[in-house]
Amino acid sequence: MDIQLLLICFLTFVIHIIGTLAYSVRIAGVRTRRIAVSFALFSILVLVSRTSNSFLGPFLAKRVETNLDSVGDALLGDFRWLLVSASIATVAGAFLIPTFQRVFCRAVVHFQVHRSVPKLILHGFFKGGISYVKDVASIPAAKNMTDIRSGHGVSMRITLLNVFATALWTVGVFASLYAGVLDPSVRVTSSTLSSIINGGATIMMAIFIDPHMSGMTDDVVEGKVSESQFRKAIVWLVGSRLAGTLLAQALLVPSAMLIAWVARAI
């Protein structure tokens, strides 16, 4: 694995670990009763994720162009490593959720007092924020893991939809670029067609998953759903996200073939 591939794997890791940590924002919002502020502050990390994503596409496209004349299996191996990075990031994010939600709760409280993002960032890095992270660092409680045997906390339909939505979202950009490897004659067209795959993920998340979780979050705040059941739902969703990144391995080549076919047809 060369430096260029390591950099691309790192960018993929950043994107997916932030995506996984998004689940902890809902927990922090419930505990602080400041859901809107929680999501607003998390947009700072979303900005980091989008910046990483803006670099990921060009770097990966350049790698494909540079190695287009090499054996196709070599480039397929690169894409496999990127998907492995997504899975590792999801596991790392899952283990960081307890620590992150505690730190994020404190950030929300601090923002409620000072109402300034720059002050919040300075406090986090220079005024005891790092030492606080050390104090509250913890791994997921064993009870939260064993409790999943007693029920899902979220419907099986939503869990499965999250698996497929994550798989499609994870593989979309990679498939569009790998389609150019399968058929270099439509390489440029294929690179613009990731929405064929990502579109399915966007629809599932916007129509089914996000509204369901938003409603469940409000139910917890109103006392209609217990926090333990909500944490159980988060565990299942994180697990389904991991399953989705693994399923993306199987969808990579078929998705690339579909995009190449569409690129030739239009």
N, C-alpha and C positions, 0 to 999 in steps of 0.2 A: 504494500500500500504506500503510495507516494504522498508527498506533502499536499499536492493539489486535492487529491481524494480525501485526505484527512481533513482539510479545510471544509470541503463540501459536506462531509459527514458531521463535522462540528456544527455547521449552520443548520443541518437537518435536526441535530440533537437539540439545539436551542429552540427551534420552532415547536418541536413536539413536547419538550419538557414544560414550556410555557402553556401549551394547550392542555396538558394534564393538570397543571397547577390551577387552571381556571376553575376546576371543580371545588377547590378549597375556598375560592372567593365566595361561593354560595354559603359555605359553612360559616365563614367570617361574617357575612352579611346577616345571617340568622342570629348569631351570637351577639353582635353589636346592635342589631335592629337598624342597621344603616345599609340597606341593600344597594340603593342608588349610589351612595358614596363609595361603597366597596367596588362596584363595577367601574366607576369613574377612575378610581385610583389604579385599578388593574389595567386600565387602558395604557398606562405607562409601559407595562411589560408587553402589552399587545403591540405597542410601537416598536419595541425591540424585536419582537417576532416578525413583524412586517418588514422591518429593515433587513433582517436576516434572509427573509424570503425574497426580497428584491435583489439580493446578491446571489442567492442560490441558483436562480434560473440562468443568469448569464454565465456564471462559473461552470455550471453543468453543461450548458450548451457549447461553451468553448471546449470543454473536455471531449464532448462527442465529436465536434468538428475536427479536433486535432487527431483523434484516434479512429476516424471513420474508415480508414483503409486497413485497420488491423482486424484481427479475428473478432467476429461478432460476439463470441462467448466471453471475451475479455470485457467488453463494455457491459454485457449482461451481468457479469460478476460485480462490476462497479455499482450498478443499480441495486443488486442484491445487498451489498454492503450498506447502501444508503437506507434501505428498508430495515436492516438490522439496527442501524443507528436510531431509527424512529422507535423501534421496539425497546431498545435499551433506555432511551429517553423517557418512555412511558413508565417503565419500571422505576427509574430514578425519581421521576415526578411523584409516583405513588408513595414512595418511601419519604419524600420530602413534604407531603401534604400536611401531616400533623404539625411540623415545625413552621411551615409557611403560613398556615392559617392562624397560628398564635402570633407570629410576627405581623401578619396583615391586620389582625384585630387591633393591635397596638397602633399600627399606622393609621387606621381609620379613626381611632380615638384622638390621636395627635392631630389629625387633619381637622377634626371637629372643633378643636380648640383654636388652632392657628390659621386655618383656612388658606394654606399656602403650600403648593407642591414643592417649590424650591426649598422652603424651610424643612419640609418633611424629608427631602432627599439629603440635605445637610445633616439633619438630626440622625438619619439612618447610618451615615458613613462616618460622621465625626463626633457625635455626642452620645456615645453609648449604645448606638443601635447594634453594632457588631457584637458587643459583649452581651447584649440582650439575646441575640440569636443563640449564642453559646449556652445561655442559661435555660432557654426554653426548647433547645434541640431535643427531639425525641423520635422514636420510630413508631410506626402504626401499632396501636394497642392490639394485643392478641385477641381480646374480647371482640373487637370489631371484625376480625377475620373469622372467628368461630361462629359469630352470630349470623353469618350469611347462610349457614346451614338451615336456619329456622325460617327462611323466606328471602325473597328477592329485595323487598323494599321498593322495587319498581317493577312494573309489569314485564313479562317476558317479551312482549311485543316491542316495547321501547328498548329493551336490552339488545335484542337482535337487530333492530333498526340502527342502533348505535354502532354495532359491530360492522354492518355493511356501509354505513355512512362514513365511518372512520377509514375503512379499507379503501373506499372510492376516493375520499379526500386525500389520503396518503399517497395513492398511486397515480393520481391524475397527471401532475406535471411530469413525473418520471416516465409515464407511459407515452405522453405526447412526444417527448424527446427520444425515447427508445424506438418509437414508430419511425423516426427519421433514419435510424440505424437499419431497421428492417427494409425500408424502401427509401434510399437517399434521393430518389427523383422527386419526392414530395416532402422533403425534410423541412423546408420552411413552412409549408402549409400545415404539416403535422404539429409543429411546435406551437401553433396558435389554437389548437383544438383540444386543449386539456379540459375545456368546459364540457365536452361531451361526457367525460367521466365525472368531473367535479360537480357538474350540474345535478346529477342524481343525489350526491351527498348534500348539496346545498338545499335541495327540495326536502329531503328527509329531515334535516336539522331544523329548517325553518317552519315546516308544517307540523311535524310530530314531536321531535325530541326537545327543542328549546321551549316551546310553549308548555309542554308537560312538566319540565323541570322548573320553569318559572312559576307555574301554578302550585307545584309542590312546595317550593320555597316560601311562597306567600302563605300556604296552609300551615307551615311550621311556625311562621311568625304569629299567625292568628291562633295557634294552639290546636289546630285540627289534626295535625300530624306530629308525632313525637320526634325529638331530635335524634333519638337512637334509630328510628326507622329511616330518617333522612340520611344519616351517616351510612346506614346499610345500603341505601339506594346509591350513594356516592361510590361505595366500594364496588358494587356491581357495575356501575357505569365505567369506572376506571378499568375494571377487569375486561369489560367489553371493548374498551378502547384498545387495550393491549391485544385482544383477540383480533381486532380490526387491522392493526399493523402487521400481524402475522398473516392474516388472510390476504393482505396486499401482495405478499410474495407470490401467491397463486394467481392473482389477478393481473400481475404486471404484463406478462406476454400476451394474454388474450385481449387486454385493454389496448395495448400497443397495436395489435393486429387490427382491432376495430377502428382505431384512429387512422391507421394507414389506409384502410379500405375507404373510409369516409373522405380522406384527403384525395384519393384517386377519383372518387365519384363526383366530387363537387367541381 
